[in-house]
Amino acid sequence: MHDKLGFMNDMITQKAIISEIFSKSLLDSLEKHFSLDHTMIVCYDEHQRFLSWTDRSKLMLNSKTHPYHEFSKRDIFTQTINQESKMEKLFYDNVTPKIYRSSVIIPEHQYEQSAYVQFLQKQFGMKYSLVMPFGPNGCVHISSFKKDEDFTEAEIKKYEDIYQCVALSYKDFKVFEKARIISSIQDEIIMSGEKAYFITDSGKRILAMNCLAKAYLKELLGESAVQDEGKSPCTWLPFLLEGHHDECMVSTKIIAPFLFKIYSFHQSYSHGIVERYHWIVLDRLQADTKIQRQTDPDVLTPAERKVADLLTQGYTYRAIAEKLFVSYHTVKNQVANIYSKYGVNSRYLFTACYKKE
């Protein structure tokens, strides 16, 4: 069976209701429309460490008892795929078929006795494998297996078609998913009162940027800094993110005349992959800015003091509301009162003032 249209229609239907594309439902669709029955999904992190595998019956996360845990360190076939995918900077938007066969990577005279083939035979009763890598640096593999004979040229052509179908569906899903993530982050930024911001993905690409942030970056880095917005990785972004730990709520960096505040957002999936987004807000530092200190230590109410403590630790308004079990609107009003009492109009000025106490 070779039903590309049926597969694509399945993926379009599922797009709005699924939280991830590389799952058992994808394997079911591949079996339904392309008759792929000996197939699994294998996932790796950004350091090419094994995370999980998924077949049509279950998802198995990596652990010391996982069948692949120990062998993953000796899997030359998979290591070759991951290294080449990283060198080629494979990303979400790649739709050019990438097909790897174990019989091509492992020398013919070593194949029968290789550790890889012995592993396949022990775990699956199979002898040959074909892998299609997807995602950033090829972190997701769709692997198919055969028992008695290698994949034919006709079968490889079929897999090239399958690769393009999956890749197009994946690309479409990521557009939909990123739009949802961007909208959620923008809501948080706007409600917090920040004026200049941009949002980046794990590939160091700018996903969204407002006009004021674009003007600030042009002033600081030149016109070329924002010309490739969303199209290619930013060469200057790694420098800005240097020293920022994703476990932190927020970190700051001053590149005169601007203060950058860097926040992290993690998108986690059941198969173990974590994609990291950042949103970065900019404030212009005024040369004549004077930070006042309140002389009355009791200027804040006990409730405002709790909000202030979390505010200076980098918590977002929504996170503060969840932590204190109050409404978002309550937090917003309390922050407005806090700023008014301290005579400031930004988190940066308030934090500098508050920490002097």
Rosetta blueprint (number, residue, H / E / L):
1 M L
2 H L
3 D L
4 K H
5 L H
6 G H
7 F H
8 M H
9 N H
10 D H
11 M H
12 I H
13 T H
14 Q H
15 K H
16 A L
17 I L
18 I L
19 S L
20 E L
21 I L
22 F L
23 S L
24 K H
25 S H
26 L H
27 L H
28 D H
29 S H
30 L H
31 E H
32 K H
33 H H
34 F H
35 S L
36 L L
37 D L
38 H L
39 T E
40 M E
41 I E
42 V E
43 C E
44 Y E
45 D L
46 E L
47 H L
48 Q L
49 R L
50 F E
51 L E
52 S E
53 W E
54 T E
55 D L
56 R L
57 S L
58 K L
59 L E
60 M E
61 L E
62 N L
63 S L
64 K L
65 T L
66 H L
67 P L
68 Y L
69 H L
70 E L
71 F H
72 S H
73 K H
74 R H
75 D L
76 I H
77 F H
78 T H
79 Q H
80 T H
81 I H
82 N H
83 Q H
84 E H
85 S H
86 K H
87 M H
88 E L
89 K L
90 L L
91 F L
92 Y L
93 D L
94 N L
95 V L
96 T L
97 P L
98 K L
99 I L
100 Y E
101 R E
102 S H
103 S H
104 V H
105 I H
106 I L
107 P L
108 E H
109 H H
110 Q H
111 Y H
112 E L
113 Q L
114 S L
115 A H
116 Y H
117 V H
118 Q H
119 F H
120 L H
121 Q H
122 K H
123 Q H
124 F H
125 G L
126 M L
127 K L
128 Y E
129 S E
130 L E
131 V E
132 M E
133 P E
134 F E
135 G L
136 P H
137 N H
138 G H
139 C L
140 V E
141 H E
142 I E
143 S E
144 S E
145 F E
146 K E
147 K L
148 D L
149 E L
150 D L
151 F L
152 T L
153 E H
154 A H
155 E H
156 I H
157 K H
158 K H
159 Y H
160 E H
161 D H
162 I H
163 Y H
164 Q H
165 C H
166 V H
167 A H
168 L H
169 S H
170 Y H
171 K H
172 D H
173 F H
174 K H
175 V H
176 F H
177 E H
178 K H
179 A H
180 R H
181 I H
182 I H
183 S H
184 S H
185 I H
186 Q H
187 D H
188 E H
189 I H
190 I H
191 M H
192 S H
193 G L
194 E L
195 K L
196 A E
197 Y E
198 F E
199 I E
200 T E
201 D L
202 S L
203 G L
204 K L
205 R L
206 I E
207 L E
208 A E
209 M E
210 N L
211 C H
212 L H
213 A H
214 K H
215 A H
216 Y H
217 L H
218 K H
219 E H
220 L H
221 L H
222 G L
223 E H
224 S H
225 A H
226 V H
227 Q L
228 D L
229 E L
230 G L
231 K L
232 S L
233 P L
234 C L
235 T L
236 W L
237 L H
238 P H
239 F H
240 L H
241 L H
242 E L
243 G L
244 H L
245 H L
246 D L
247 E L
248 C L
249 M L
250 V E
251 S E
252 T E
253 K E
254 I E
255 I E
256 A L
257 P L
258 F E
259 L E
260 F E
261 K E
262 I E
263 Y E
264 S E
265 F E
266 H E
267 Q E
268 S E
269 Y L
270 S L
271 H L
272 G L
273 I L
274 V E
275 E E
276 R E
277 Y E
278 H E
279 W E
280 I E
281 V E
282 L E
283 D E
284 R E
285 L L
286 Q L
287 A L
288 D L
289 T L
290 K L
291 I L
292 Q L
293 R L
294 Q L
295 T L
296 D L
297 P L
298 D L
299 V L
300 L L
301 T L
302 P H
303 A H
304 E H
305 R H
306 K H
307 V H
308 A H
309 D H
310 L H
311 L H
312 T H
313 Q L
314 G L
315 Y L
316 T L
317 Y H
318 R H
319 A H
320 I H
321 A H
322 E H
323 K H
324 L H
325 F L
326 V L
327 S L
328 Y H
329 H H
330 T H
331 V H
332 K H
333 N H
334 Q H
335 V H
336 A H
337 N H
338 I H
339 Y H
340 S H
341 K H
342 Y H
343 G L
344 V L
345 N L
346 S L
347 R H
348 Y H
349 L H
350 F H
351 T H
352 A H
353 C H
354 Y H
355 K L
356 K L
357 E L
